[in-house]
Amino acid sequence: MVHSNIEIIGDGEVVIGKGTSIAAGVKIVFHKPARVEIGDYCSIGPGVKFIVSGGAVSIGDWTSLHDNCLILSTQGVTIGQHGWFGQNTVLDGSGGLTIGNGVRVGMYSQIWSHVAAGERIEGCTLYGERPVVIEDDVWLVGSCICASGVTIGRRTVALIGSNITRSWPAEVVLAGSPAMQKEALSFYKTVSAEEKWEMLTGWMSDLEVELGIEQLDGAADGILAYRWKAAGKDEAIVFVSDSARQQAAADRFGDATICNIDTKKYQKMFTPIEQRVLKALSNNKVRFLSE
């Protein structure tokens, strides 16, 4: 069922996942028949507009498109899970656009996969379409511009106002126009499995108070299980430290949502506790990907 807040113009298919919120004024315009699929637990802000001239649009679970984002698709737009796109961002799939999981793009940024300017009949060569690939966990801080044909490697950070005109490898920091690498900067450090588990345990302790959940007794080492305190709420969410404990957790807790901190994967059960806990963790703590 298509959400009542979406205005659809033209012939195309629109699929909206479970738990997804759609604000007023969202518009999808089909110039050619195509498919727009928005995953589960997504958030589409007011005034977001899709202009689809062929090429499917696929938006992964937990992704947020904030106010007045513009998505253009001719060759297709694919966005992974846990994306975040600030207001007035332009995502151009004229030449094809592929965005990985956990990508954050700050407000007023523009990602272009085509260029077109003067008249070709007069010899202008500023015309073309080239695909853009933005890999997992890239952060374009804000007011960034990405030119057509580039690939931005995993965990790269482009500081505010960066003008990215060529491809870059993983885990670099960029700044300027044209964007250049800032050799002295790095925003990631190595975290051990034990440290990850300790951080998760601390965050869940905080969420017990914030969300009104409680830890279940009987969990073994490397397993954390929680349920609602409220009467009649029997759904649970369970975290395991590694795959070796995953089956034991499934046997012990039945139909609970089980999240593996090692693989960062979980199986959706579509329960309220799943939605609220994973959303609370997903901003900048830990983002679990649905299998």
C-alpha positions in Angstrom: 0.0 0.0 0.0 1.4 3.4 -1.0 1.5 6.0 1.8 -1.2 8.7 1.6 1.4 11.5 1.9 3.0 10.6 -1.4 1.8 12.2 -4.6 2.6 10.0 -7.6 2.6 11.4 -11.1 3.0 9.2 -14.1 3.2 5.4 -14.6 5.5 3.6 -12.1 5.5 1.3 -9.2 6.1 2.5 -5.6 6.8 0.1 -2.7 7.1 1.3 0.9 8.5 -0.9 3.6 7.2 -1.5 7.1 7.8 1.1 9.8 8.7 3.8 7.3 7.5 7.4 7.9 6.6 9.7 5.0 6.1 13.4 5.7 3.7 15.6 3.8 4.5 16.9 0.4 6.6 14.0 -0.9 6.3 13.7 -4.7 7.4 10.9 -7.1 7.3 11.9 -10.8 7.6 9.1 -13.4 8.6 10.3 -16.9 9.1 6.7 -17.8 7.8 3.5 -16.2 10.1 2.4 -13.4 10.1 1.2 -9.8 10.8 3.2 -6.6 11.4 1.0 -3.5 11.8 2.4 0.0 12.9 0.0 2.6 11.8 -0.7 6.2 12.2 1.8 9.0 13.1 4.7 6.7 12.3 8.4 7.1 11.3 10.6 4.2 11.1 14.3 5.1 8.7 17.0 3.8 9.1 18.1 0.3 11.4 15.3 -0.9 11.0 14.8 -4.6 11.9 11.9 -6.9 12.1 12.5 -10.7 12.4 9.2 -12.4 13.1 9.0 -16.1 13.8 5.3 -16.2 16.2 3.3 -13.9 15.0 1.9 -10.6 15.4 3.7 -7.3 16.2 1.5 -4.3 16.6 2.9 -0.8 17.8 0.6 2.0 16.4 0.1 5.5 16.9 2.9 8.1 17.8 5.5 5.6 16.7 9.1 6.1 16.1 11.7 3.4 15.5 15.1 5.0 13.5 18.1 3.9 13.5 18.9 0.2 16.0 16.4 -1.0 15.9 15.8 -4.8 16.5 12.4 -6.3 17.0 12.2 -10.1 17.1 8.8 -11.8 17.7 7.9 -15.4 20.3 5.1 -15.1 19.2 4.2 -11.5 19.9 5.2 -7.9 20.8 2.6 -5.2 21.2 3.6 -1.6 22.2 1.2 1.1 21.0 0.9 4.7 21.5 3.5 7.4 22.0 6.4 4.9 21.5 10.0 6.1 21.0 12.8 3.7 20.6 16.4 5.0 18.1 18.9 3.7 18.3 20.1 0.1 20.7 17.4 -0.9 20.7 16.5 -4.6 21.3 12.9 -5.6 21.7 12.5 -9.4 21.4 9.1 -11.0 21.4 10.4 -14.6 24.5 8.4 -15.2 23.9 5.9 -12.4 24.5 6.4 -8.6 25.4 3.7 -6.1 25.7 4.6 -2.4 26.7 2.0 0.2 25.7 1.4 3.8 26.1 4.0 6.5 26.8 6.9 4.2 26.1 10.4 5.6 25.7 13.4 3.3 25.3 16.8 5.0 22.8 19.4 3.9 23.1 21.3 0.7 25.4 18.8 -0.9 25.2 17.8 -4.5 26.2 14.4 -6.1 26.2 14.6 -9.9 26.5 11.7 -12.4 26.1 13.9 -15.5 27.2 17.2 -17.0 25.5 19.3 -19.6 26.2 22.9 -20.5 26.6 24.7 -23.8 25.3 23.7 -27.2 26.9 20.6 -28.7 26.1 21.8 -32.2 28.5 24.7 -31.5 31.2 22.3 -30.3 30.7 22.3 -26.6 32.2 19.2 -25.0 30.7 19.6 -21.6 28.3 16.8 -22.0 28.3 13.3 -20.6 27.0 10.8 -18.1 29.3 8.7 -15.8 28.3 6.6 -12.8 29.2 7.6 -9.3 30.0 5.1 -6.5 30.1 6.1 -2.9 31.3 3.2 -0.7 30.2 2.3 2.9 30.5 4.8 5.7 31.6 7.8 3.7 30.8 11.1 5.3 30.4 14.3 3.2 30.1 16.8 6.0 28.0 19.4 4.2 27.8 21.7 1.2 30.0 19.2 -0.7 29.9 18.7 -4.4 30.8 15.4 -6.1 31.5 15.4 -9.8 30.4 12.6 -12.3 32.5 9.5 -12.7 34.1 9.4 -9.3 34.4 6.6 -6.7 34.8 7.6 -3.1 36.3 4.8 -1.0 35.0 3.4 2.3 35.2 5.6 5.4 36.5 8.6 3.5 35.5 11.9 5.1 35.1 15.1 3.0 35.1 18.2 5.1 32.5 21.0 4.6 32.6 22.6 1.2 34.7 20.0 -0.4 34.6 19.9 -4.3 35.4 16.3 -5.2 36.5 16.1 -8.8 38.3 12.7 -8.9 38.2 9.3 -7.3 39.7 8.7 -3.9 40.7 5.5 -2.0 39.3 4.4 1.4 39.9 6.1 4.7 41.2 9.5 3.6 40.2 12.9 4.7 39.5 15.5 2.0 39.1 19.3 2.0 39.1 22.2 -0.4 38.2 23.0 -4.0 39.3 20.9 -5.7 39.3 18.5 -2.8 42.7 17.3 -1.7 43.8 14.8 1.0 44.7 16.1 4.4 47.6 13.8 5.2 47.7 14.5 8.9 44.1 13.8 9.7 42.5 10.4 10.4 39.1 9.8 12.1 39.2 6.1 12.7 41.1 4.0 15.3 41.3 0.2 15.9 38.8 -1.1 18.4 39.1 -4.7 19.8 36.2 -7.1 20.1 36.3 -6.8 23.8 36.2 -3.0 23.6 33.2 -3.2 21.3 31.3 -5.4 23.6 32.1 -3.1 26.6 30.8 -0.1 24.7 27.6 -1.9 23.7 27.0 -3.0 27.3 27.3 0.6 28.5 25.0 1.9 25.8 22.3 -0.7 26.6 22.6 0.1 30.3 21.7 3.7 29.4 18.8 2.6 27.2 17.3 0.6 30.0 16.3 3.9 31.6 15.6 5.8 28.4 13.4 3.3 26.7 11.9 1.4 29.7 13.5 -2.0 28.9 15.1 -4.5 31.3 17.8 -7.0 31.0 16.7 -10.7 31.0 18.2 -13.1 33.5 20.0 -16.2 32.3 22.1 -14.7 29.5 25.5 -16.3 29.2 28.8 -14.5 28.6 28.7 -12.8 25.2 24.9 -12.6 25.2 22.8 -9.6 26.3 19.0 -9.9 26.2 16.3 -7.3 26.9 12.6 -7.0 27.0 9.9 -4.4 27.7 9.1 -3.8 31.3 5.5 -3.1 30.5 3.0 -5.9 31.1 2.0 -7.9 28.0 5.1 -6.9 26.1 6.9 -10.2 25.5 9.1 -9.3 22.5 12.8 -9.3 23.1 16.1 -8.1 21.5 19.3 -10.0 22.0 22.9 -9.1 21.3 25.6 -11.7 20.8 29.4 -11.0 20.6 30.1 -13.5 17.8 28.5 -16.1 15.5 29.4 -19.0 17.9 26.9 -17.6 20.4 24.2 -16.8 17.8 22.6 -20.3 17.7 22.6 -20.5 21.5 20.8 -17.2 21.7 18.2 -18.4 19.1 17.6 -21.6 21.1 17.3 -19.7 24.4 15.2 -16.7 23.3 13.0 -18.0 20.5 11.6 -15.3 18.3 13.7 -12.5 19.6 15.6 -10.1 17.3 19.2 -11.3 17.4 22.0 -8.8 16.6 25.5 -10.0 16.0 28.1 -7.4 17.0 30.8 -9.2 15.1 29.1 -9.4 11.7 26.9 -6.3 12.4 23.9 -8.3 11.0 20.4 -9.0 12.4 17.2 -10.7 11.3 14.2 -8.5 11.2 11.2 -9.5 13.4 9.4 -6.1 13.1 8.8 -5.7 16.8 8.5 -2.3 18.6 11.5 -3.1 20.7 13.6 -3.9 17.6 12.7 -0.6 16.0 13.2 1.6 19.1 16.5 0.0 20.3 18.2 -0.2 16.9 17.1 3.3 16.0 18.5 4.6 19.3 21.9 2.9 18.6 22.1 3.7 14.9 23.0 7.4 14.9 26.6 7.1 15.8 27.0 4.1 18.1 26.4 0.9 16.1 24.4 0.3 12.9 23.2 -3.3 12.4 22.3 -4.4 8.8 19.3 -6.6 8.1 20.1 -9.9 6.5 
